[in-house]
Amino acid sequence: MPAYADITVALLAAGQGVRFGSDKLLAEIDGEPLGLKAAKKLMEISCGSHFAVCRSDSVLSEQFADLGFTVVRNDEPERGQAHSLHLAVQAAMTTDAKALLVALADMPFVSTAHLTALVAGYDGEITASTHGQSPMPPAIFPRESWPDLLVTSGDTGARALLKNAAVVLCAESELRDIDTPADLPASN
């Protein structure tokens, strides 16, 4: 598999799981916490560095670290996804990376094949995933766009920046996230 040393990865894993009713990243899919499923797929992409932004009380933090992620603590998850994104950008700024791949831990169905296609399709412009509708994470942001990421707010994250992104097509089933227990696969 090609190495992408100029790209750093950030897994946003600090959500509060309010709609889920508990820490959704611990919900099991095929006998494994869904947050780890997303993390393991990201580790299969040979990027320069990997960060996981986690709540301070996350029981998955140690497991993310064991996988090779540098854990970034989010002491204020109530500030929304944008705050986690800010922490991810600040961590990426400590590297020489030219781009940041942002993925969400509550999207456990994104395949390694799609992540590889996303990275391979990156050409220096904001590049996002899509299933034919709107652009969405996982997405790659060139370093020159990072200041724009730092001014996002709330739970919309970088949605506004993705409006004009280049896109890499992916199956809708891969790009779904887990928000409520009803979103879990039926076999659970």
VMD Tcl script that draws the C-alpha trace (Angstrom):
set ca {
  {0.00 0.00 0.00}
  {1.39 3.44 -0.86}
  {2.64 5.67 1.95}
  {1.19 9.14 2.34}
  {3.66 10.77 4.72}
  {2.44 14.27 3.86}
  {-1.05 13.53 5.22}
  {-1.89 13.32 8.89}
  {-5.06 11.65 10.13}
  {-7.46 12.90 12.80}
  {-10.19 10.66 14.18}
  {-12.84 12.73 15.95}
  {-14.00 10.55 18.84}
  {-15.17 12.98 21.53}
  {-18.92 13.10 20.90}
  {-21.21 12.95 23.89}
  {-23.66 10.46 22.38}
  {-26.68 12.43 23.59}
  {-29.06 11.00 20.96}
  {-27.64 7.53 21.53}
  {-28.19 7.74 25.30}
  {-24.68 6.57 26.22}
  {-21.17 6.41 24.78}
  {-22.05 5.16 21.31}
  {-18.42 4.47 20.47}
  {-18.58 1.55 22.91}
  {-21.59 -0.02 21.19}
  {-20.46 -3.26 19.62}
  {-20.61 -4.16 15.97}
  {-19.49 -7.70 15.24}
  {-18.15 -7.99 18.80}
  {-16.01 -4.86 18.67}
  {-16.61 -1.27 19.84}
  {-17.65 0.75 16.80}
  {-15.11 3.47 17.61}
  {-12.29 0.94 17.26}
  {-13.62 -0.32 13.93}
  {-13.18 3.13 12.43}
  {-9.76 3.55 14.05}
  {-8.39 0.25 12.78}
  {-9.32 1.07 9.20}
  {-7.57 4.43 9.46}
  {-4.41 2.74 10.75}
  {-4.30 0.69 7.55}
  {-3.60 3.92 5.65}
  {0.13 4.68 5.78}
  {-0.02 8.35 6.68}
  {2.51 10.49 8.49}
  {0.78 10.54 11.85}
  {-2.53 9.61 13.43}
  {-4.38 11.58 16.12}
  {-7.53 10.59 17.99}
  {-9.46 13.42 19.68}
  {-11.21 11.87 22.68}
  {-13.15 13.02 25.71}
  {-11.01 13.10 28.84}
  {-13.01 10.20 30.31}
  {-12.95 8.03 27.18}
  {-12.36 4.37 27.94}
  {-11.18 3.93 24.34}
  {-8.27 6.38 24.66}
  {-5.83 3.70 25.75}
  {-6.95 1.38 22.96}
  {-6.53 4.16 20.39}
  {-3.01 4.73 21.73}
  {-2.30 0.98 21.54}
  {-3.26 1.11 17.84}
  {-0.71 3.89 17.24}
  {-2.81 7.03 17.60}
  {-1.58 10.02 19.55}
  {-4.50 10.82 21.85}
  {-5.59 14.44 22.07}
  {-7.84 15.16 25.06}
  {-10.99 17.16 24.57}
  {-11.91 18.47 28.02}
  {-14.92 20.36 26.63}
  {-16.87 18.00 24.35}
  {-20.03 19.98 25.03}
  {-18.58 22.67 22.72}
  {-19.48 20.46 19.75}
  {-17.71 18.77 16.90}
  {-16.00 21.98 15.83}
  {-14.03 22.08 19.08}
  {-12.74 18.57 18.42}
  {-11.86 19.69 14.91}
  {-9.93 22.66 16.33}
  {-7.96 20.32 18.60}
  {-7.23 18.04 15.65}
  {-5.96 20.95 13.56}
  {-3.80 22.20 16.43}
  {-2.29 18.72 16.77}
  {-1.70 18.50 13.01}
  {0.04 21.88 13.09}
  {2.77 20.28 15.23}
  {3.65 18.07 12.25}
  {5.07 18.80 8.81}
  {1.92 17.45 7.17}
  {0.63 19.18 4.08}
  {-2.92 17.88 4.54}
  {-5.28 16.61 7.24}
  {-7.64 13.68 6.74}
  {-10.58 14.09 9.13}
  {-12.70 11.03 9.93}
  {-15.50 10.46 12.43}
  {-15.37 7.59 14.90}
  {-19.13 7.08 14.63}
  {-18.75 6.10 10.97}
  {-17.53 2.50 11.37}
  {-18.57 1.28 7.92}
  {-16.13 3.34 5.83}
  {-13.89 0.81 4.12}
  {-10.14 0.87 3.85}
  {-10.65 0.78 0.07}
  {-12.58 4.06 0.22}
  {-10.01 5.69 2.52}
  {-7.28 4.64 0.09}
  {-9.26 6.03 -2.86}
  {-9.85 9.27 -0.98}
  {-6.15 9.73 -0.25}
  {-5.15 8.67 -3.77}
  {-7.69 11.13 -5.21}
  {-6.42 14.04 -3.15}
  {-4.72 16.61 -5.41}
  {-4.14 19.56 -3.09}
  {-7.76 20.75 -2.90}
  {-10.33 20.00 -0.21}
  {-11.51 16.49 -1.01}
  {-14.55 14.84 0.56}
  {-16.53 11.64 0.41}
  {-19.97 11.45 -1.16}
  {-22.60 8.90 -2.01}
  {-23.93 11.15 -4.74}
  {-25.49 13.81 -2.59}
  {-23.62 16.28 -0.41}
  {-19.89 16.13 0.37}
  {-19.10 14.74 3.82}
  {-16.38 13.15 5.94}
  {-14.06 11.50 5.71}
  {-12.48 14.50 4.07}
  {-9.00 15.85 3.41}
  {-8.07 19.47 4.00}
  {-4.87 21.03 2.64}
  {-2.76 22.88 5.18}
  {-3.69 26.28 3.75}
  {-7.34 25.59 4.68}
  {-6.56 24.82 8.33}
  {-7.09 28.43 9.49}
  {-10.64 28.15 8.11}
  {-11.16 24.96 10.12}
  {-10.13 26.80 13.28}
  {-13.05 29.25 12.98}
  {-15.79 26.62 12.64}
  {-18.31 26.36 15.46}
  {-20.92 24.05 16.94}
  {-21.79 20.62 15.61}
  {-21.68 21.44 11.91}
  {-17.90 21.11 11.87}
  {-16.46 21.85 8.45}
  {-19.69 21.42 6.48}
  {-19.48 24.89 4.92}
  {-15.93 24.24 3.70}
  {-17.02 21.02 2.02}
  {-19.62 22.66 -0.24}
  {-17.18 23.10 -3.12}
  {-14.92 20.15 -2.36}
  {-13.70 17.67 -4.92}
  {-15.47 14.39 -4.16}
  {-14.71 10.69 -4.16}
  {-17.75 8.50 -4.62}
  {-18.54 5.87 -1.99}
  {-21.45 3.55 -1.30}
  {-24.12 5.15 0.88}
  {-23.96 2.17 3.24}
  {-20.32 3.01 4.04}
  {-20.97 6.67 4.77}
  {-23.69 6.23 7.35}
  {-23.02 7.14 10.94}
  {-24.38 5.87 14.21}
  {-26.50 8.44 16.05}
  {-29.10 6.27 17.82}
  {-29.29 2.59 18.81}
  {-31.65 2.08 15.84}
  {-28.72 2.91 13.52}
  {-26.80 -0.19 14.64}
  {-26.87 -3.19 12.27}
  {-29.74 -5.59 12.92}
  {-27.42 -8.44 13.94}
  {-26.41 -6.58 17.13}
}
mol new
graphics top color blue
foreach p $ca { graphics top sphere $p radius 0.5 }
foreach p [lrange $ca 0 end-1] q [lrange $ca 1 end] { graphics top cylinder $p $q radius 0.2 }
display resetview
